[in-house]
Amino acid sequence: MPTRPTISWSDLAGSSVGLWGLGVEGAANLRRLRADGITPTLVDDHPGPSALGELPVLATDAGGLEALVGCEVVVKSPGISRYRPEVVALEAAGVAVVGGLGLWLQGVDRSRVVCITGTKGKSTTTAIVGHLLGALGVRCLVAGNIGLPPYDPEVGDDYDFWAVETSSFQATDLATSPPVVAVTALHPDHLDWHGDVDTYYRDKLSACSQPGAVLTIANGDSPELRAREASLGPTVRWVQADDARDGGWSRGLGLAGSHSRRNAEIARACLQALGVEAASDDEAMTAAAVGFTPLDSRLRTIGVLDGVAFVDDSLSTNVLSVLAALDTFADDPVALLVGGQDRGIDYTELGQAIDRRAHPTLVVTLPANGPRIAAAIRRAVPDAAVVDSNDLESAVDTAFAWAAPRRATVLLSPGAPSFGQFADYRDRAAAFAAALRRRSGPLT
């Protein structure tokens, strides 16, 4: 991966700056620039009103790209792929193309930062780190994908530590890394952004070996990570689910599944690497675990109807998360609702996992990639019970009709993003809950 410019937010003073992308992080970028006294050129692929209302926004394909070429620095949103021709053209023209997180890391005390990445589990692990530190009386900002960007003026800077959930998109913007990086999992994902699996893996793991990286805390149960140990930086600490087979101190977190135990151990290892002494004390950690609030739409039972549990795992956006969800309900019949935005991911492994299950499994596929998922499952399991559905409402009807006589679990674990049908995973989760409420009978 090409070396990124080693500049910080404070280095932008006096420069002509373009801001490309006005989503959640783009709006935070704008707030930071305005707080620093910089009025940027605003460009967006689908422009609307700017975050502060008074600045014009150019469309990328209608004068916006030309305006960005005239800037010295362009701060882009993570959703804009580094591999887009327009980005390549900007860099070829000598424009420094950077990201907000990379700018922030250049100016912060990185010894107090942990970046947590992974195809699956990074959100929960980051949340656990923040919860444990807070319970131990330490001020920690949980930031990145799971919250506001750490440089947003709205969050301030009065913290002892920062736990930053870092996506593969954001990782490509980093010129330096904090000493401690954690990787929770590795599996093909985001191929539409990165182009191919090898590039995704390289980009995902780049934070482990950038200048400043010292220790990578990694999921030792991941064959993909084990095979790429050489990409994990100078020192690797492996963490496995069997390190806490019975849950131990982490039972108080209230999380299900072996993957959750491993994520908890990764979080604890992060605290230890940050120098938090209490992290090595089982009694202190047991007490700190209590009161953790699991993430919304991450394996949460939202209701029980006629003996059928409805589980919301709408945050699931890749195959690995579906596999973990099925493993959590290994002892139950499951009606699985799967499908969403098509990002070109191979779902063969899901079919193989369904074939290994000891209990009956119905798969109800959802648009837009439902037919491709169904085909992958049928290739692995020719006699698999797979039903294609046109929308979430009818999928819930189909799943419930099958699940009721079996007292099975209806599991929404889409293994794909929600975009195209829903605003985001929360909107998809709300639609799932609404479909449940519309059914007759009391919820318990």
SEGU-336660 format. One record per residue (C-alpha): residue number from 1; residue in three letters; y, x, z. Coordinates in steps of 0.02 Angstrom, whole numbers. Each point is the difference from the previous one (the first is absolute). Example, Ala and Ser with C-alpha at 12.3 -4.5 7.8 and 13.67 -1.06 7.14 Angstrom:
residues 2
+-----+------+--------+--------+--------+
! pos ! code !      Y !      X !      Z !
+-----+------+--------+--------+--------+
!   1 !  Ala !   -225 !    615 !    390 !
!   2 !  Ser !    172 !     69 !    -33 !
+-----+------+--------+--------+--------+
//
This chain:
residues 444
+-----+------+--------+--------+--------+
! pos ! code !      Y !      X !      Z !
+-----+------+--------+--------+--------+
!   1 !  Met !      0 !      0 !      0 !
!   2 !  Pro !    173 !     70 !    -44 !
!   3 !  Thr !    106 !     68 !    142 !
!   4 !  Arg !    130 !   -125 !     59 !
!   5 !  Pro !    182 !     43 !     36 !
!   6 !  Thr !     23 !     59 !    179 !
!   7 !  Ile !    155 !   -102 !     39 !
!   8 !  Ser !     43 !   -114 !    145 !
!   9 !  Trp !    108 !   -155 !     18 !
!  10 !  Ser !    143 !    107 !     66 !
!  11 !  Asp !    -10 !    110 !   -156 !
!  12 !  Leu !     51 !   -148 !   -109 !
!  13 !  Ala !    181 !      4 !     59 !
!  14 !  Gly !    115 !     35 !   -146 !
!  15 !  Ser !   -136 !    -31 !   -130 !
!  16 !  Ser !     -8 !   -137 !   -130 !
!  17 !  Val !   -147 !   -105 !     57 !
!  18 !  Gly !   -100 !   -134 !    -87 !
!  19 !  Leu !   -107 !   -125 !     92 !
!  20 !  Trp !   -146 !    -66 !   -101 !
!  21 !  Gly !    -91 !   -152 !     71 !
!  22 !  Leu !     67 !   -128 !    123 !
!  23 !  Gly !   -153 !    -62 !     91 !
!  24 !  Val !    -24 !     17 !    188 !
!  25 !  Glu !     10 !    189 !     -1 !
!  26 !  Gly !    135 !      1 !   -134 !
!  27 !  Ala !    109 !   -110 !    110 !
!  28 !  Ala !    -25 !    123 !    144 !
!  29 !  Asn !     45 !    143 !   -117 !
!  30 !  Leu !    161 !    -90 !    -44 !
!  31 !  Arg !     43 !    -29 !    183 !
!  32 !  Arg !    -26 !    185 !     36 !
!  33 !  Leu !    106 !     56 !   -147 !
!  34 !  Arg !    141 !   -118 !     46 !
!  35 !  Ala !     -8 !     56 !    182 !
!  36 !  Asp !     18 !    180 !    -63 !
!  37 !  Gly !    153 !    -50 !   -102 !
!  38 !  Ile !    -87 !      7 !   -169 !
!  39 !  Thr !     22 !   -137 !   -129 !
!  40 !  Pro !   -150 !     15 !   -118 !
!  41 !  Thr !    -33 !    -62 !   -175 !
!  42 !  Leu !   -123 !   -144 !     21 !
!  43 !  Val !   -142 !    -28 !   -122 !
!  44 !  Asp !   -148 !   -118 !      9 !
!  45 !  Asp !   -135 !    -54 !   -121 !
!  46 !  His !     40 !   -182 !     38 !
!  47 !  Pro !    176 !      1 !     69 !
!  48 !  Gly !     73 !   -126 !    117 !
!  49 !  Pro !    138 !      8 !    131 !
!  50 !  Ser !     10 !    166 !     91 !
!  51 !  Ala !    -48 !     11 !    183 !
!  52 !  Leu !    184 !      6 !     50 !
!  53 !  Gly !     56 !   -126 !   -129 !
!  54 !  Glu !    151 !     84 !    -78 !
!  55 !  Leu !    -76 !    137 !   -108 !
!  56 !  Pro !    -57 !    -34 !   -179 !
!  57 !  Val !   -183 !     31 !    -43 !
!  58 !  Leu !    -51 !     62 !   -172 !
!  59 !  Ala !   -166 !    -42 !    -82 !
!  60 !  Thr !   -107 !    152 !    -33 !
!  61 !  Asp !    -23 !    -44 !   -183 !
!  62 !  Ala !    180 !    -58 !    -27 !
!  63 !  Gly !    108 !    150 !     40 !
!  64 !  Gly !    -79 !     42 !    167 !
!  65 !  Leu !   -102 !    149 !    -56 !
!  66 !  Glu !    149 !     74 !    -90 !
!  67 !  Ala !    104 !    -19 !    158 !
!  68 !  Leu !   -134 !     88 !    102 !
!  69 !  Val !     -4 !    146 !   -122 !
!  70 !  Gly !    183 !     28 !     44 !
!  71 !  Cys !    -40 !     20 !    186 !
!  72 !  Glu !    -42 !    162 !     89 !
!  73 !  Val !   -127 !    -83 !    115 !
!  74 !  Val !    -99 !   -162 !    -19 !
!  75 !  Val !    -79 !    -78 !    154 !
!  76 !  Lys !   -141 !   -108 !    -64 !
!  77 !  Ser !   -102 !   -134 !     87 !
!  78 !  Pro !   -184 !     40 !     29 !
!  79 !  Gly !    -58 !   -139 !   -115 !
!  80 !  Ile !     71 !     93 !   -150 !
!  81 !  Ser !   -140 !    114 !    -57 !
!  82 !  Arg !     32 !    186 !    -13 !
!  83 !  Tyr !    -94 !     -9 !   -165 !
!  84 !  Arg !    112 !   -125 !    -87 !
!  85 !  Pro !     78 !     72 !   -158 !
!  86 !  Glu !    174 !    -37 !     68 !
!  87 !  Val !    -31 !    107 !    154 !
!  88 !  Val !    -67 !    141 !   -107 !
!  89 !  Ala !    154 !    -14 !   -110 !
!  90 !  Leu !    118 !      9 !    149 !
!  91 !  Glu !    -84 !    156 !     68 !
!  92 !  Ala !      1 !     79 !   -174 !
!  93 !  Ala !    188 !    -31 !     -5 !
!  94 !  Gly !     21 !     98 !    162 !
!  95 !  Val !     23 !   -149 !    116 !
!  96 !  Ala !    -79 !     21 !    173 !
!  97 !  Val !   -110 !   -154 !     26 !
!  98 !  Val !    -38 !    -23 !    185 !
!  99 !  Gly !    -60 !   -130 !    124 !
! 100 !  Gly !     75 !    -56 !    164 !
! 101 !  Leu !   -144 !     59 !    108 !
! 102 !  Gly !      3 !    173 !    -77 !
! 103 !  Leu !    187 !     12 !     30 !
! 104 !  Trp !    -24 !    -51 !    181 !
! 105 !  Leu !   -140 !    124 !     34 !
! 106 !  Gln !    111 !    142 !    -60 !
! 107 !  Gly !    126 !    -36 !    137 !
! 108 !  Val !   -103 !    -56 !    150 !
! 109 !  Asp !    -94 !     99 !    133 !
! 110 !  Arg !   -169 !    -15 !    -84 !
! 111 !  Ser !    -94 !     57 !    155 !
! 112 !  Arg !     34 !   -174 !     68 !
! 113 !  Val !    -64 !    -90 !   -154 !
! 114 !  Val !   -176 !    -51 !    -51 !
! 115 !  Cys !    -30 !    -66 !   -175 !
! 116 !  Ile !   -151 !   -114 !    -13 !
! 117 !  Thr !    -74 !    -38 !   -169 !
! 118 !  Gly !   -164 !    -65 !    -70 !
! 119 !  Thr !    -67 !   -126 !   -124 !
! 120 !  Lys !    -47 !   -112 !    146 !
! 121 !  Gly !     42 !     -1 !    185 !
! 122 !  Lys !    168 !     86 !     -4 !
! 123 !  Ser !     98 !   -153 !     58 !
! 124 !  Thr !   -113 !    -35 !    149 !
! 125 !  Thr !     -8 !    184 !     48 !
! 126 !  Thr !    188 !     17 !     -8 !
! 127 !  Ala !     20 !   -157 !    106 !
! 128 !  Ile !   -123 !     68 !    129 !
! 129 !  Val !     96 !    165 !     11 !
! 130 !  Gly !    161 !    -94 !     32 !
! 131 !  His !    -80 !   -116 !    128 !
! 132 !  Leu !    -82 !    140 !     98 !
! 133 !  Leu !    157 !    105 !      6 !
! 134 !  Gly !    103 !   -150 !     55 !
! 135 !  Ala !   -126 !    -42 !    136 !
! 136 !  Leu !     10 !    180 !     60 !
! 137 !  Gly !    187 !    -15 !     16 !
! 138 !  Val !     43 !     99 !   -155 !
! 139 !  Arg !    129 !    -62 !   -126 !
! 140 !  Cys !    -82 !    -12 !   -170 !
! 141 !  Leu !     60 !    -80 !   -161 !
! 142 !  Val !   -140 !    -74 !   -104 !
! 143 !  Ala !     69 !     18 !   -174 !
! 144 !  Gly !    -38 !     12 !   -185 !
! 145 !  Asn !   -104 !   -132 !    -88 !
! 146 !  Ile !    -34 !    -87 !    165 !
! 147 !  Gly !    183 !    -15 !     49 !
! 148 !  Leu !    174 !     54 !    -50 !
! 149 !  Pro !     26 !    173 !    -76 !
! 150 !  Pro !     36 !    125 !    140 !
! 151 !  Tyr !    169 !     47 !    -75 !
! 152 !  Asp !     67 !   -178 !     -9 !
! 153 !  Pro !    161 !     -7 !    102 !
! 154 !  Glu !    -62 !   -164 !     73 !
! 155 !  Val !   -139 !     87 !     99 !
! 156 !  Gly !    103 !    143 !     72 !
! 157 !  Asp !    -71 !    169 !     48 !
! 158 !  Asp !    -24 !     -5 !    189 !
! 159 !  Tyr !   -188 !     33 !      1 !
! 160 !  Asp !   -118 !    129 !     69 !
! 161 !  Phe !   -122 !    -19 !   -144 !
! 162 !  Trp !    -16 !    -84 !   -169 !
! 163 !  Ala !   -166 !    -70 !    -63 !
! 164 !  Val !     22 !    -24 !   -187 !
! 165 !  Glu !   -123 !    -97 !   -106 !
! 166 !  Thr !      7 !     95 !   -165 !
! 167 !  Ser !    -59 !    -73 !   -164 !
! 168 !  Ser !    -64 !    100 !   -147 !
! 169 !  Phe !    162 !    -50 !    -88 !
! 170 !  Gln !    106 !     76 !    138 !
! 171 !  Ala !   -109 !    155 !     14 !
! 172 !  Thr !     51 !     52 !   -175 !
! 173 !  Asp !    181 !      8 !     58 !
! 174 !  Leu !    -31 !    127 !    139 !
! 175 !  Ala !     52 !    181 !    -19 !
! 176 !  Thr !    -53 !     43 !    178 !
! 177 !  Ser !   -119 !    -76 !    126 !
! 178 !  Pro !     -1 !    -18 !    188 !
! 179 !  Pro !   -123 !    113 !     92 !
! 180 !  Val !   -114 !   -148 !     36 !
! 181 !  Val !    -67 !   -115 !   -136 !
! 182 !  Ala !   -141 !   -126 !     18 !
! 183 !  Val !   -109 !    -69 !   -140 !
! 184 !  Thr !   -100 !   -156 !     44 !
! 185 !  Ala !    -99 !    -27 !   -162 !
! 186 !  Leu !    -10 !     44 !   -184 !
! 187 !  His !    -59 !   -114 !   -139 !
! 188 !  Pro !     63 !    -44 !   -175 !
! 189 !  Asp !    159 !   -104 !      3 !
! 190 !  His !    172 !    -19 !    -83 !
! 191 !  Leu !    -67 !     63 !   -166 !
! 192 !  Asp !    138 !    -92 !    -91 !
! 193 !  Trp !    130 !    108 !     90 !
! 194 !  His !    -90 !    168 !      1 !
! 195 !  Gly !    -91 !    -14 !   -165 !
! 196 !  Asp !   -177 !     52 !     52 !
! 197 !  Val !   -107 !     29 !    154 !
! 198 !  Asp !     20 !    189 !      7 !
! 199 !  Thr !    189 !    -14 !     -6 !
! 200 !  Tyr !     -2 !   -133 !    134 !
! 201 !  Tyr !   -107 !    110 !    113 !
! 202 !  Arg !    111 !    151 !    -32 !
! 203 !  Asp !    159 !    -98 !     36 !
! 204 !  Lys !    -74 !    -87 !    152 !
! 205 !  Leu !    -50 !    164 !     81 !
! 206 !  Ser !    154 !     99 !    -51 !
! 207 !  Ala !     84 !    -27 !    169 !
! 208 !  Cys !   -141 !    100 !     81 !
! 209 !  Ser !     44 !    162 !    -88 !
! 210 !  Gln !    186 !     -2 !    -34 !
! 211 !  Pro !    105 !    137 !     86 !
! 212 !  Gly !      5 !    -35 !    186 !
! 213 !  Ala !   -174 !    -79 !     11 !
! 214 !  Val !   -108 !     73 !    139 !
! 215 !  Leu !   -133 !   -126 !     53 !
! 216 !  Thr !    -83 !   -145 !    -91 !
! 217 !  Ile !    -93 !   -126 !    106 !
! 218 !  Ala !   -126 !    -77 !   -118 !
! 219 !  Asn !   -133 !   -135 !     -7 !
! 220 !  Gly !   -162 !     97 !     14 !
! 221 !  Asp !   -103 !   -150 !    -58 !
! 222 !  Ser !     80 !      5 !   -173 !
! 223 !  Pro !   -105 !     90 !   -132 !
! 224 !  Glu !    152 !      7 !   -113 !
! 225 !  Leu !    102 !     91 !    132 !
! 226 !  Arg !   -142 !    115 !     47 !
! 227 !  Ala !    -17 !     50 !   -182 !
! 228 !  Arg !    186 !     40 !     -7 !
! 229 !  Glu !     17 !    102 !    158 !
! 230 !  Ala !     86 !    138 !    -99 !
! 231 !  Ser !    143 !   -122 !    -37 !
! 232 !  Leu !     27 !    -44 !    183 !
! 233 !  Gly !    108 !    148 !     48 !
! 234 !  Pro !    -24 !    152 !    110 !
! 235 !  Thr !    -91 !    -85 !    145 !
! 236 !  Val !   -103 !   -160 !      5 !
! 237 !  Arg !    -56 !    -98 !    152 !
! 238 !  Trp !   -137 !   -123 !    -46 !
! 239 !  Val !    -12 !   -165 !     94 !
! 240 !  Gln !   -152 !   -114 !    -15 !
! 241 !  Ala !    -41 !   -175 !     62 !
! 242 !  Asp !   -144 !     71 !    101 !
! 243 !  Asp !    125 !    100 !    102 !
! 244 !  Ala !     22 !   -163 !     98 !
! 245 !  Arg !   -158 !    -99 !    -36 !
! 246 !  Asp !     29 !   -131 !    136 !
! 247 !  Gly !    187 !     -9 !    -23 !
! 248 !  Gly !     36 !     83 !    167 !
! 249 !  Trp !    186 !      6 !     37 !
! 250 !  Ser !     43 !    -92 !   -162 !
! 251 !  Arg !    -86 !   -164 !     46 !
! 252 !  Gly !    165 !    -58 !     73 !
! 253 !  Leu !     76 !      0 !   -174 !
! 254 !  Gly !   -105 !   -153 !    -42 !
! 255 !  Leu !    -50 !     60 !   -173 !
! 256 !  Ala !   -168 !    -34 !    -82 !
! 257 !  Gly !   -110 !    114 !   -103 !
! 258 !  Ser !    -48 !    184 !     -2 !
! 259 !  His !    145 !     38 !   -116 !
! 260 !  Ser !    119 !    -62 !    135 !
! 261 !  Arg !    -77 !    116 !    129 !
! 262 !  Arg !     24 !    145 !   -120 !
! 263 !  Asn !    180 !    -48 !    -35 !
! 264 !  Ala !     32 !     -5 !    187 !
! 265 !  Glu !    -73 !    174 !     20 !
! 266 !  Ile !    107 !     63 !   -144 !
! 267 !  Ala !    152 !    -73 !     87 !
! 268 !  Arg !    -46 !     85 !    162 !
! 269 !  Ala !    -24 !    165 !    -90 !
! 270 !  Cys !    175 !    -20 !    -72 !
! 271 !  Leu !     72 !    -17 !    175 !
! 272 !  Gln !    -94 !    153 !     57 !
! 273 !  Ala !     63 !    100 !   -149 !
! 274 !  Leu !    178 !    -55 !     41 !
! 275 !  Gly !    -22 !     75 !    173 !
! 276 !  Val !    -11 !   -162 !    101 !
! 277 !  Glu !    -98 !     56 !    153 !
! 278 !  Ala !    -55 !   -175 !     53 !
! 279 !  Ala !    -94 !    -17 !   -165 !
! 280 !  Ser !   -138 !    109 !     71 !
! 281 !  Asp !    -20 !   -109 !    155 !
! 282 !  Asp !   -129 !   -139 !    -26 !
! 283 !  Glu !     68 !   -103 !    145 !
! 284 !  Ala !    178 !      9 !    -65 !
! 285 !  Met !    -55 !    -45 !   -176 !
! 286 !  Thr !   -105 !   -147 !     61 !
! 287 !  Ala !    152 !    -70 !     88 !
! 288 !  Ala !    114 !     34 !   -149 !
! 289 !  Ala !   -116 !    -91 !   -121 !
! 290 !  Val !     22 !   -167 !     88 !
! 291 !  Gly !    120 !   -122 !    -80 !
! 292 !  Phe !    -12 !     62 !   -178 !
! 293 !  Thr !     44 !   -134 !   -128 !
! 294 !  Pro !   -111 !     14 !   -155 !
! 295 !  Leu !     88 !     -6 !   -166 !
! 296 !  Asp !     24 !   -168 !    -83 !
! 297 !  Ser !   -127 !    -36 !   -136 !
! 298 !  Arg !   -116 !    139 !     52 !
! 299 !  Leu !   -168 !    -79 !     46 !
! 300 !  Arg !     81 !   -137 !    107 !
! 301 !  Thr !    -90 !   -163 !     33 !
! 302 !  Ile !    128 !   -136 !    -35 !
! 303 !  Gly !   -108 !   -151 !     40 !
! 304 !  Val !   -174 !    -73 !     19 !
! 305 !  Leu !    -46 !   -161 !    -89 !
! 306 !  Asp !   -169 !    -84 !     25 !
! 307 !  Gly !    -71 !    164 !     62 !
! 308 !  Val !     69 !    101 !   -146 !
! 309 !  Ala !    117 !    143 !     44 !
! 310 !  Phe !    142 !     32 !   -122 !
! 311 !  Val !     51 !    184 !      0 !
! 312 !  Asp !    163 !     60 !    -78 !
! 313 !  Asp !    -12 !    177 !    -71 !
! 314 !  Ser !    136 !    -26 !   -130 !
! 315 !  Leu !     64 !    176 !     30 !
! 316 !  Ser !   -157 !     61 !    -90 !
! 317 !  Thr !     54 !     71 !   -168 !
! 318 !  Asn !   -143 !    114 !    -52 !
! 319 !  Val !   -190 !      9 !     -3 !
! 320 !  Leu !    -12 !    109 !    155 !
! 321 !  Ser !     85 !   -131 !    108 !
! 322 !  Val !   -119 !   -135 !    -61 !
! 323 !  Leu !   -149 !    111 !     41 !
! 324 !  Ala !     67 !     24 !    177 !
! 325 !  Ala !     27 !   -187 !     19 !
! 326 !  Leu !   -178 !    -39 !    -55 !
! 327 !  Asp !    -66 !    133 !    118 !
! 328 !  Thr !     94 !    -84 !    143 !
! 329 !  Phe !    -96 !   -161 !    -36 !
! 330 !  Ala !   -166 !     84 !    -39 !
! 331 !  Asp !    -93 !   -119 !    116 !
! 332 !  Asp !     70 !   -160 !    -78 !
! 333 !  Pro !    -14 !    -96 !   -163 !
! 334 !  Val !    166 !     20 !    -89 !
! 335 !  Ala !     94 !    -94 !   -135 !
! 336 !  Leu !    113 !    136 !    -70 !
! 337 !  Leu !    162 !    -43 !    -91 !
! 338 !  Val !     47 !    150 !   -108 !
! 339 !  Gly !    121 !     35 !   -142 !
! 340 !  Gly !    184 !     19 !    -43 !
! 341 !  Gln !    108 !    114 !   -105 !
! 342 !  Asp !   -103 !    107 !   -118 !
! 343 !  Arg !     33 !    186 !     24 !
! 344 !  Gly !   -152 !     62 !    -96 !
! 345 !  Ile !   -107 !     37 !    153 !
! 346 !  Asp !   -190 !      8 !    -19 !
! 347 !  Tyr !    -85 !   -130 !    112 !
! 348 !  Thr !   -180 !     59 !    -29 !
! 349 !  Glu !     -9 !     66 !    178 !
! 350 !  Leu !     39 !   -174 !     66 !
! 351 !  Gly !   -149 !    -70 !    -95 !
! 352 !  Gln !   -111 !    135 !     72 !
! 353 !  Ala !     59 !    -39 !    176 !
! 354 !  Ile !    -36 !   -185 !    -24 !
! 355 !  Asp !   -174 !     43 !    -62 !
! 356 !  Arg !    -32 !     95 !    163 !
! 357 !  Arg !     55 !   -141 !    114 !
! 358 !  Ala !   -136 !    -77 !    107 !
! 359 !  His !     84 !   -171 !      8 !
! 360 !  Pro !     48 !   -121 !   -139 !
! 361 !  Thr !    163 !     34 !    -89 !
! 362 !  Leu !     99 !   -112 !   -116 !
! 363 !  Val !    137 !     82 !   -102 !
! 364 !  Val !    143 !   -111 !    -59 !
! 365 !  Thr !    114 !     95 !   -118 !
! 366 !  Leu !    187 !    -27 !    -21 !
! 367 !  Pro !    117 !     34 !   -146 !
! 368 !  Ala !     52 !    110 !    -82 !
! 369 !  Asn !   -139 !    129 !     12 !
! 370 !  Gly !   -132 !   -122 !     64 !
! 371 !  Pro !   -102 !     -1 !   -161 !
! 372 !  Arg !     -7 !    190 !     -2 !
! 373 !  Ile !    -54 !      4 !    182 !
! 374 !  Ala !   -133 !   -131 !    -35 !
! 375 !  Ala !    -67 !    101 !   -146 !
! 376 !  Ala !    -10 !    158 !    106 !
! 377 !  Ile !    -95 !    -91 !    138 !
! 378 !  Arg !   -121 !    -81 !   -122 !
! 379 !  Arg !    -37 !    168 !    -79 !
! 380 !  Ala !    -50 !     66 !    172 !
! 381 !  Val !    -84 !   -162 !     57 !
! 382 !  Pro !    -54 !   -108 !   -147 !
! 383 !  Asp !    -45 !   -148 !    111 !
! 384 !  Ala !    155 !     13 !    111 !
! 385 !  Ala !     82 !   -162 !     54 !
! 386 !  Val !    169 !     14 !    -86 !
! 387 !  Val !    120 !   -141 !    -40 !
! 388 !  Asp !    161 !     21 !    -98 !
! 389 !  Ser !    151 !    -96 !     63 !
! 390 !  Asn !    168 !    -36 !    -78 !
! 391 !  Asp !    102 !      2 !    159 !
! 392 !  Leu !     -9 !     29 !    187 !
! 393 !  Glu !     -4 !   -184 !     46 !
! 394 !  Ser !   -157 !    -36 !   -102 !
! 395 !  Ala !    -77 !    164 !     58 !
! 396 !  Val !     15 !    -56 !    180 !
! 397 !  Asp !    -82 !   -166 !    -43 !
! 398 !  Thr !   -146 !     89 !    -84 !
! 399 !  Ala !    -20 !    125 !    141 !
! 400 !  Phe !      5 !   -132 !    137 !
! 401 !  Ala !   -127 !   -113 !    -86 !
! 402 !  Trp !   -122 !    147 !     -6 !
! 403 !  Ala !     42 !     67 !    174 !
! 404 !  Ala !     -8 !   -162 !    101 !
! 405 !  Pro !   -189 !    -28 !      0 !
! 406 !  Arg !    -29 !    185 !     35 !
! 407 !  Arg !    133 !     19 !    136 !
! 408 !  Ala !     61 !    145 !   -107 !
! 409 !  Thr !    166 !     92 !      1 !
! 410 !  Val !    130 !    -34 !   -135 !
! 411 !  Leu !     80 !    170 !    -28 !
! 412 !  Leu !    158 !     23 !   -103 !
! 413 !  Ser !     -9 !    186 !    -41 !
! 414 !  Pro !     72 !      9 !   -176 !
! 415 !  Gly !    -20 !    185 !    -36 !
! 416 !  Ala !    154 !    -12 !   -112 !
! 417 !  Pro !    188 !    -23 !     17 !
! 418 !  Ser !     73 !   -175 !      3 !
! 419 !  Phe !    135 !     23 !   -132 !
! 420 !  Gly !     -2 !   -120 !   -145 !
! 421 !  Gln !    -50 !   -151 !    104 !
! 422 !  Phe !     82 !     32 !    168 !
! 423 !  Ala !    156 !     88 !     60 !
! 424 !  Asp !   -101 !    119 !    109 !
! 425 !  Tyr !   -154 !      5 !    111 !
! 426 !  Arg !     89 !   -105 !    131 !
! 427 !  Asp !     31 !   -138 !   -127 !
! 428 !  Arg !   -184 !      7 !    -50 !
! 429 !  Ala !    -52 !    -10 !    182 !
! 430 !  Ala !    114 !   -150 !     26 !
! 431 !  Ala !    -80 !    -88 !   -148 !
! 432 !  Phe !   -173 !     35 !     74 !
! 433 !  Ala !     53 !    -74 !    167 !
! 434 !  Ala !     78 !   -151 !    -86 !
! 435 !  Ala !   -162 !    -32 !    -95 !
! 436 !  Leu !    -93 !      2 !    164 !
! 437 !  Arg !    124 !   -120 !     82 !
! 438 !  Arg !    -16 !   -123 !   -142 !
! 439 !  Arg !   -185 !    -23 !     33 !
! 440 !  Ser !    -51 !   -142 !    115 !
! 441 !  Gly !    -59 !     30 !    176 !
! 442 !  Pro !     73 !     91 !    150 !
! 443 !  Leu !     25 !    187 !      7 !
! 444 !  Thr !    -62 !     89 !    156 !
+-----+------+--------+--------+--------+
//
